[in-house]
């Protein structure tokens, strides 16, 4: 079992920055793919960024060049640095830990609100 706790959300003006953190329990963090997803009002949950155990990254087109995902295996933590935020980035952001095809875990989410 993996327990994930997100933090760092909040209210920010357009053009501002936030850094989200997701701390994971357990000893399998370093071998897991970590992802950040978001769900905006009235929208489906979507993948924002993902980082593998080998530090390969993927970004949704909508956040490329603005968001950066990183991980610190010593701290069992994954980060999402969000710059140049726009109102369309407003959503609940969720952290996901994928151990294998059958096992993945979700955090409780953290609200990000970008005002115009």
Secondary structure as UniProt FT lines:
FT   STRAND          4..7
FT   STRAND          10..13
FT   TURN            14..15
FT   STRAND          18..24
FT   HELIX           29..31
FT   STRAND          33..39
FT   TURN            41..42
FT   STRAND          46..51
FT   TURN            53..54
FT   STRAND          57..59
FT   TURN            61..66
FT   STRAND          67..72
FT   TURN            73..76
FT   STRAND          77..82
FT   HELIX           87..89
FT   STRAND          91..100
FT   TURN            101..102
FT   STRAND          103..106
FT   STRAND          110..115
//
